[in-house]
Amino acid sequence: MNQKTFNQVAAIIFLTVALLHLLRAYMGWAVVIGDWIVPMWLSWVGFVIAGGLACFALSLSQRR
């Protein structure tokens, strides 16, 4: 696998994670890990970070 393909796969994975965070925040799904209820603001942070990484990986895959 060359670098361009790796960056494209990474972008797709990060974009999927970002969209799942956005979907959780929009739909109001509760996530419970043990006794801890994951706060909704954490999905917004996850959306921004994963979305940024997806954009970064996509821009790297389009370089020559």
C-alpha positions in Angstrom: 0.0 0.0 0.0 1.5 3.3 -1.0 1.2 6.6 1.0 -1.6 8.0 -1.1 -3.8 5.0 -0.6 -3.0 4.9 3.1 -4.0 8.6 3.5 -7.3 8.0 1.6 -8.2 5.0 3.9 -7.3 7.0 7.0 -9.5 9.9 5.7 -12.4 7.5 5.2 -12.0 6.0 8.7 -11.8 9.4 10.4 -14.7 10.8 8.4 -16.8 7.8 9.5 -15.9 8.4 13.1 -16.7 12.1 12.7 -20.1 11.3 11.2 -20.9 8.9 14.0 -20.1 11.5 16.6 -22.3 14.0 14.8 -25.1 11.4 14.5 -24.9 10.7 18.2 -25.0 14.3 19.1 -27.9 15.0 16.8 -30.0 12.0 17.8 -29.2 12.3 21.5 -28.0 8.7 21.9 -26.8 7.9 25.4 -23.4 6.1 25.8 -22.7 4.4 29.1 -19.3 2.9 29.9 -19.6 1.0 33.2 -21.2 3.5 35.6 -20.1 6.5 33.6 -22.5 8.3 31.3 -20.4 9.9 28.5 -21.4 13.6 28.2 -22.8 14.8 25.0 -20.2 17.6 24.6 -17.6 14.9 24.2 -19.2 13.9 20.9 -18.9 17.5 19.7 -15.2 17.5 20.6 -14.8 14.1 18.9 -16.6 15.4 15.8 -14.3 18.4 15.5 -11.1 16.4 16.1 -12.0 13.4 13.8 -13.3 15.8 11.1 -10.0 17.8 11.2 -8.0 14.6 10.9 -10.1 13.5 8.0 -9.5 16.8 6.2 -5.8 16.6 7.0 -5.5 13.1 5.7 -7.5 14.0 2.5 -5.3 17.0 1.8 -2.2 14.8 2.3 -3.5 12.2 -0.2 -4.0 14.9 -2.9 -0.4 16.1 -2.8 1.9 15.1 -5.5 
